[in-house]
């Protein structure tokens, strides 16, 4: 929710974990000398570190637990994960209800702006630039879930608690401008000190130039997500913006390798997985989804052996021994089944720091490559040769994140069972895989989106689901247990519904937004402007 529940001036004191003591009591009590008042200086580094440490939600982490109010884990939504036991991994249904918002990101972003202006001046500085990125990110994060949202009046105490709603179109238009401004604001420091760490202590540890690359890489993600609106909203200049970024790398640097990825680093405090905390036993109650393994086994993809356990341990070298579970099957029917593959126990549940698994990328180079390939395939810039080149780069980059060098020289892969024990080893056959996925201009779009889906498995939060919602690729099977919110069984929702406190605290504006978008019926079965 984006209307502010508290005035923002209290946040500085909250960050410092102090409180002022006032009033008269018996004795000679004095004010806490360590406390700060609402107008005190708070190091911008402290605020930024808080934002980056909390940017990713539990539901967006690999093997993360289901969120509140029926919000499902992103990787169950994208059918990469399938629960076979409700007690440990929840159900597989699509009975989503109320969304959450990104209020906390916006709240601290406003404080980052206040403190950056106070400490470095009201003109552009790198912290103000990054604040624009976080503003855009928080609004888009929410808008792509529900539709129209408060933006222009969000964070303004004058309009608390009833800010007006902006259309989803306007949210995207203004967010794209924020991202453009963010790039401009950070460009000077990124050019002068490209390899200097932006801010010591932030969990991503990126340099000035790498943060600029993140901003522009994310902007390309936003633009490609608008593909359905690229031809009927001239004021957004979607194709032109995308082409301009690709054509001007000096002005708009983007990621050039996996070393630029926005990667979450797990440690002794932030364990991997976030919910299961490295316990192999929980892997018994989790299967890999059918869409993912159908793709990797059909193409003889060596990543299959790193992702999954063989359903048939004797014939573990055969792709036919790796089978994904259909998410529409009731968990009661899946429990105890030996017909489906679990996750590779050694890779994903063998180390609490995630040392064996591929890095958890939140905004990354492989996705960027596929986004550029898709844009070229759609004719936004370049030719089908550009689409092919970027498609190949995306596949290669994804393999690299699995520790595999895709090329002429084959490698040995260790196959694991559900408990992390070694079943045996296999040798990759890159030639067969590359032949199976060789780019064809007539089927290029499907190929790009399919390999993008594989590359987004267990990373990048909701991106795999949003790409499916936008394109229908790959096809997601449904069944009796896939009950959508306020719909018949077998329906995959098109959106979340608004947070309940919007309906109660901002009822007039909420009702108007629901009426204008969905005929007054706030349920998950209808498309927003973004995906109509």
C-alpha positions in Angstrom: 0.0 0.0 0.0 1.3 3.4 -0.9 -0.4 5.9 1.3 1.8 6.7 4.2 0.7 5.2 7.5 3.1 7.4 9.4 4.8 10.7 8.7 8.2 10.2 7.2 10.1 12.4 9.7 10.0 9.6 12.2 12.0 7.2 10.0 15.4 8.7 10.8 14.9 8.0 14.5 13.7 4.5 13.7 16.8 3.7 11.6 19.0 4.7 14.5 17.0 2.5 16.8 16.7 5.2 19.4 13.9 7.1 21.0 13.8 10.5 22.6 12.6 10.6 26.2 10.4 13.5 27.2 8.0 14.4 29.9 8.3 14.7 33.7 8.7 11.8 36.0 9.9 11.5 39.6 13.7 11.7 39.8 16.2 13.5 37.6 15.7 11.8 34.3 17.5 13.4 31.3 17.1 13.0 27.6 18.9 10.0 26.1 22.2 11.5 24.8 22.3 8.8 22.1 18.9 9.6 20.7 18.4 11.6 17.5 15.5 13.9 16.7 13.4 13.8 13.5 15.6 16.3 11.8 18.9 14.8 12.7 21.5 13.7 10.1 21.4 10.0 9.4 24.2 8.6 7.2 22.9 7.9 3.7 24.9 4.7 3.7 22.8 3.4 6.6 19.6 4.1 4.8 20.8 2.7 1.5 22.0 -0.5 3.2 18.6 -1.0 4.7 16.9 -0.6 1.3 19.2 -3.1 -0.4 19.0 -5.6 2.4 15.2 -5.6 2.2 14.7 -5.2 -1.6 13.9 -8.8 -2.1 10.8 -10.3 -0.5 10.6 -13.8 1.1 8.2 -14.9 -1.7 10.9 -14.0 -4.3 13.7 -16.1 -2.8 14.5 -19.6 -4.1 12.5 -22.0 -2.0 11.0 -19.1 -0.1 8.0 -19.7 2.0 4.5 -18.5 0.9 3.8 -15.0 1.8 0.8 -13.7 3.8 -2.8 -13.5 2.6 -2.6 -16.3 0.1 0.4 -14.8 -1.8 2.3 -17.7 -3.3 6.0 -18.2 -3.7 7.1 -16.8 -7.1 8.6 -20.1 -8.2 5.4 -22.1 -7.5 3.5 -19.5 -9.5 5.9 -20.1 -12.4 5.5 -23.9 -11.9 9.2 -24.4 -11.2 8.4 -25.7 -7.7 5.6 -28.1 -6.9 4.6 -29.0 -3.3 3.6 -32.6 -2.5 2.9 -31.9 1.2 0.8 -28.9 2.4 2.4 -28.9 5.8 5.9 -28.0 4.6 5.5 -26.3 1.2 1.8 -25.3 1.1 -0.6 -26.0 -1.7 -0.1 -25.5 -5.4 -3.3 -23.6 -6.1 -3.6 -20.2 -7.6 -6.1 -19.0 -4.9 -4.3 -15.6 -4.5 -6.0 -12.9 -2.6 -4.7 -9.6 -1.3 -1.4 -8.3 -2.6 1.2 -6.6 -0.4 2.7 -3.3 -1.5 6.2 -1.9 -1.6 5.5 0.9 1.0 8.6 0.1 3.0 10.9 0.6 0.0 9.3 3.9 -0.8 9.4 5.0 2.8 13.1 4.6 3.1 13.7 5.9 -0.4 12.1 9.2 0.7 14.4 9.4 3.6 17.4 8.6 1.4 16.3 11.6 -0.8 16.0 13.9 2.3 19.3 12.9 3.7 21.1 13.0 0.4 19.9 16.5 -0.3 20.8 17.7 3.2 24.3 16.1 3.2 25.3 16.6 -0.5 23.2 19.4 -1.8 19.9 19.5 -3.6 21.5 19.0 -7.0 22.2 15.6 -8.5 24.4 13.2 -6.5 24.7 9.5 -6.8 22.4 8.8 -3.8 19.6 10.9 -5.3 20.1 9.0 -8.5 19.8 5.7 -6.9 16.7 6.9 -5.0 15.0 7.5 -8.3 15.7 3.9 -9.3 14.2 2.7 -6.0 11.2 4.9 -6.5 10.6 3.5 -10.0 11.2 0.0 -8.8 8.7 0.2 -5.9 5.9 1.6 -8.0 6.4 -0.8 -10.8 6.7 -3.7 -8.4 3.2 -2.9 -7.1 1.5 -1.8 -10.3 2.4 -4.9 -12.2 0.6 -6.9 -9.6 -2.7 -5.0 -9.2 -3.1 -2.3 -11.9 -3.7 1.4 -11.1 -2.0 2.6 -7.9 -1.3 5.8 -6.0 1.9 7.3 -7.3 1.9 11.1 -7.7 0.5 11.6 -4.2 2.1 8.6 -2.6 4.4 9.6 0.3 2.9 13.1 0.6 1.6 13.6 4.2 -0.9 16.2 2.9 -2.9 13.4 1.1 -2.6 10.8 3.9 -4.4 8.5 4.1 -6.3 9.0 0.8 -3.9 9.6 -2.1 -5.5 9.5 -5.6 -4.8 6.6 -7.9 -2.7 7.0 -11.1 -3.4 4.9 -14.1 -1.1 2.0 -14.7 -0.1 3.8 -18.0 0.9 6.9 -16.1 2.8 4.9 -13.4 4.9 3.3 -16.2 5.4 6.6 -18.0 6.6 8.3 -14.9 8.7 5.4 -13.7 10.5 5.2 -17.1 11.3 9.0 -16.7 12.6 8.3 -13.2 14.9 5.6 -14.6 16.1 8.0 -17.3 16.8 10.6 -14.7 18.6 8.1 -12.5 20.9 7.2 -15.3 21.7 10.9 -15.9 22.2 11.5 -12.2 24.7 8.7 -11.7 26.6 9.1 -15.0 29.2 11.6 -13.9 30.4 9.6 -10.9 30.2 6.3 -12.9 32.4 7.8 -15.6 34.9 9.4 -13.1 35.1 6.5 -10.7 33.7 3.5 -12.4 35.4 0.8 -10.3 34.8 2.5 -6.9 32.3 0.6 -4.7 29.2 2.7 -4.6 28.6 2.2 -0.9 30.4 0.0 1.5 28.1 -2.4 3.3 25.2 -2.7 0.8 24.5 -6.3 0.3 25.1 -6.3 -3.4 28.5 -4.6 -3.3 28.3 -3.0 -6.7 30.6 -0.3 -8.1 29.3 3.1 -9.4 29.3 1.9 -13.0 27.6 -1.4 -12.1 24.8 0.4 -10.4 24.4 2.5 -13.5 24.3 -0.8 -15.5 21.6 -2.1 -13.2 19.4 1.0 -13.7 19.6 0.7 -17.5 19.3 -3.1 -17.5 16.2 -2.9 -15.3 14.8 -0.2 -17.7 15.1 -2.6 -20.6 13.2 -5.2 -18.5 10.4 -2.7 -17.9 10.3 -1.7 -21.6 10.0 -5.3 -22.8 7.3 -6.0 -20.3 5.3 -3.3 -22.1 5.4 -5.2 -25.4 1.6 -5.5 -25.6 1.4 -1.7 -25.4 4.3 -0.8 -27.7 2.1 0.0 -30.7 -0.9 1.7 -29.1 0.7 4.1 -26.7 2.8 6.5 -28.8 3.5 8.8 -25.9 5.5 6.1 -24.1 7.9 5.7 -27.1 8.6 2.1 -26.0 10.4 0.9 -29.1 12.4 4.1 -29.4 13.5 4.1 -25.8 14.7 0.5 -26.1 16.5 1.1 -29.3 18.1 4.3 -28.0 19.6 2.4 -25.0 21.0 -0.4 -27.1 22.4 2.1 -29.6 24.2 4.3 -27.1 26.2 2.2 -24.6 28.4 5.1 -23.6 25.3 7.1 -22.4 23.3 4.1 -21.3 25.7 1.3 -20.1 24.1 -2.0 -19.6 25.4 -5.3 -18.1 28.1 -6.9 -20.2 28.6 -10.2 -18.3 27.5 -12.1 -15.2 30.0 -10.1 -13.1 27.5 -7.2 -13.3 24.6 -9.2 -11.9 22.6 -7.9 -9.0 23.3 -11.0 -6.8 22.0 -11.6 -3.3 24.7 -13.0 -1.1 23.7 -15.6 1.5 25.7 -15.8 4.7 25.5 -17.2 8.2 22.7 -14.8 9.0 20.8 -15.0 5.7 20.7 -18.7 5.2 20.0 -20.6 2.0 17.3 -21.5 1.4 15.6 -18.7 3.2 12.8 -20.9 4.7 14.2 -24.4 4.7 17.7 -23.3 6.0 19.7 -26.0 4.4 17.6 -28.9 5.7 17.7 -31.8 3.2 14.6 -33.4 4.7 12.3 -30.7 3.3 13.4 -31.6 -0.2 11.4 -34.9 0.1 8.2 -32.9 -0.1 9.1 -30.8 -3.1 9.1 -31.7 -6.8 10.3 -29.8 -9.9 7.5 -28.6 -12.1 6.6 -30.2 -15.4 7.1 -27.2 -17.7 10.8 -26.8 -16.7 11.8 -30.4 -17.1 9.7 -30.9 -20.2 11.9 -28.2 -21.8 15.2 -29.3 -20.5 14.8 -33.0 -21.2 13.3 -32.5 -24.7 16.4 -30.4 -25.7 18.9 -32.7 -23.9 19.9 -29.8 -21.7 22.8 -30.7 -19.3 21.3 -28.3 -16.7 18.7 -31.0 -16.1 21.3 -33.1 -14.1 22.1 -30.1 -11.9 18.5 -29.0 -11.3 16.9 -32.4 -10.6 17.2 -35.8 -9.1 16.6 -38.9 -11.4 13.3 -40.5 -11.0 15.0 -43.7 -12.1 18.4 -43.9 -10.3 19.6 -46.9 -12.3 19.2 -45.0 -15.6 20.3 -41.7 -14.2 22.2 -40.7 -17.4 19.0 -40.8 -19.4 16.9 -37.6 -19.8 13.8 -39.8 -19.6 14.6 -40.5 -15.9 13.9 -36.8 -15.1 10.2 -36.0 -14.9 8.5 -32.9 -13.6 5.3 -32.9 -11.6 2.1 -31.3 -12.9 1.0 -28.6 -10.5 -2.7 -29.2 -11.0 -2.5 -32.6 -9.3 -3.7 -32.4 -5.7 -0.9 -32.6 -3.1 -2.6 -35.6 -1.5 -2.0 -37.5 -4.8 1.6 -36.3 -5.1 2.7 -37.2 -1.5 4.9 -40.3 -1.5 5.0 -40.5 -5.3 8.2 -41.8 -6.9 7.2 -40.8 -10.3 8.7 -37.3 -10.2 12.0 -35.6 -9.7 13.0 -33.7 -6.6 15.5 -30.9 -6.6 19.2 -31.9 -6.7 19.7 -32.3 -3.0 23.4 -31.6 -3.0 23.1 -28.5 -5.1 20.1 -26.8 -3.4 19.9 -28.2 0.1 23.4 -29.3 0.9 24.9 -26.0 2.1 23.2 -23.3 4.2 25.2 -20.6 2.5 24.1 -21.7 -1.0 27.7 -22.4 -1.9 26.7 -25.3 -4.3 23.8 -23.6 -6.0 23.9 -21.1 -8.9 24.0 -17.5 -7.6 20.7 -16.0 -6.7 20.4 -13.3 -9.3 17.7 -10.7 -9.0 18.4 -8.6 -12.0 20.9 -10.3 -14.3 22.8 -10.5 -17.5 21.2 -13.7 -18.9 17.7 -12.1 -18.6 19.0 -9.0 -20.3 20.3 -11.0 -23.2 17.0 -12.6 -23.8 15.2 -9.3 -23.4 17.3 -7.8 -26.1 16.9 -10.9 -28.3 13.1 -10.6 -27.9 13.2 -6.9 -28.9 15.2 -7.6 -32.0 12.9 -10.5 -32.9 10.0 -8.1 -32.5 11.7 -5.6 -34.9 12.3 -2.9 -32.3 15.9 -2.7 -33.5 18.4 -4.5 -35.6 17.7 -7.8 -37.4 17.1 -11.4 -36.7 20.9 -11.8 -36.7 20.9 -9.6 -33.6 18.1 -11.7 -32.1 20.2 -14.9 -32.7 23.4 -13.4 -31.3 21.7 -12.2 -28.1 19.8 -15.5 -27.8 23.0 -17.4 -27.9 24.6 -15.0 -25.4 21.7 -15.6 -23.0 22.0 -19.3 -23.1 25.7 -19.2 -22.6 25.4 -16.8 -19.7 22.8 -19.0 -18.0 25.1 -22.0 -18.3 27.9 -20.1 -16.8 25.8 -19.4 -13.7 25.5 -23.2 -13.3 29.3 -23.5 -13.5 29.1 -24.8 -17.0 31.1 -23.6 -20.0 28.9 -24.1 -23.0 31.0 -25.0 -26.0 33.0 -27.8 -27.7 34.6 -29.2 -24.5 32.3 -31.4 -22.5 32.3 -31.4 -18.7 31.5 -33.9 -15.9 28.4 -33.3 -13.8 27.6 -34.9 -10.4 24.1 -36.3 -10.1 22.6 -36.1 -6.6 19.6 -37.8 -5.0 17.0 -36.1 -2.9 19.2 -36.2 0.3 22.3 -34.9 -1.4 24.1 -38.2 -1.9 26.0 -38.8 -5.1 24.2 -41.1 -7.6 26.9 -40.9 -10.2 28.4 -38.6 -12.8 27.4 -37.8 -16.4 29.3 -36.1 -19.2 27.7 -33.2 -20.9 26.9 -33.4 -24.6 27.0 -29.8 -25.7 26.9 -30.6 -29.4 23.5 -32.3 -29.2 22.0 -29.6 -26.9 23.2 -26.8 -29.2 21.8 -28.5 -32.2 18.5 -28.9 -30.5 18.2 -25.3 -29.6 19.7 -23.8 -32.7 18.0 -20.5 -33.5 15.5 -20.4 -36.3 14.1 -17.1 -37.3 10.6 -18.5 -37.9 10.3 -19.9 -34.4 12.8 -17.5 -32.8 10.4 -15.7 -30.4 9.2 -19.0 -28.9 12.8 -20.2 -28.6 13.9 -17.0 -26.9 11.1 -17.0 -24.4 11.5 -20.7 -23.7 15.2 -20.4 -22.9 14.5 -17.3 -20.9 12.1 -19.3 -18.7 14.8 -21.9 -18.0 17.3 -19.2 -17.2 14.9 -17.6 -14.7 14.3 -20.8 -12.8 14.9 -20.1 -9.1 16.0 -16.5 -9.6 14.7 -13.1 -10.5 11.5 -13.4 -8.4 8.3 -13.1 -10.3 9.8 -12.5 -13.7 9.2 -16.0 -15.1 5.5 -15.7 -14.2 5.2 -12.2 -15.5 6.7 -13.4 -18.8 4.3 -16.3 -19.0 1.4 -13.9 -18.2 2.5 -11.6 -21.0 3.3 -14.2 -23.7 1.8 -17.5 -22.7 5.2 -19.2 -23.2 5.8 -21.8 -22.0 2.4 -23.2 -21.6 1.5 -23.9 -18.0 -0.7 -27.0 -17.4 -3.5 -26.7 -15.0 -5.8 -29.1 -13.2 -8.4 -29.6 -10.5 -6.2 -28.2 -7.7 -5.4 -25.0 -9.6 -8.3 -23.0 -8.1 -8.0 -19.4 -9.0 -9.2 -16.5 -6.8 -13.0 -16.1 -7.3 -12.8 -18.2 -10.4 -13.5 -21.8 -11.5 -10.8 -24.5 -11.0 -8.0 -24.7 -13.6 -7.6 -20.9 -13.9 -4.3 -19.1 -13.5 -4.9 -15.5 -12.1 -4.0 -12.5 -14.2 -3.4 -10.3 -11.2 -3.5 -9.9 -7.4 -6.3 -8.0 -5.8 -5.7 -4.8 -3.9 -4.4 -4.8 -0.3 -7.4 -4.9 2.1 -6.4 -1.6 3.8 -6.8 0.2 0.4 -10.5 -0.8 0.5 -10.9 0.3 4.1 -8.6 3.4 4.4 -8.8 4.8 0.9 -12.2 3.5 -0.1 -13.4 6.2 -2.4 -10.3 6.2 -4.6 -10.0 2.4 -4.4 -13.6 2.0 -5.6 -13.1 4.4 -8.5 -10.0 2.5 -9.6 -11.7 -0.9 -9.4 -14.7 0.5 -11.3 -12.7 2.0 -14.1 -10.5 -1.0 -14.6 -12.6 -4.0 -13.7 -16.2 -2.9 -13.7 -16.3 -2.8 -9.9 -15.2 -6.4 -9.4 -11.8 -6.6 -7.7 -10.8 -10.2 -8.5 -7.8 -11.9 -10.0 -9.3 -13.1 -13.3 -9.1 -9.8 -15.3 -6.2 -8.3 -17.1 -4.9 -4.9 -16.3 -3.9 -2.3 -19.0 -0.4 -3.9 -19.0 -1.4 -7.3 -20.3 -4.7 -6.8 -22.1 
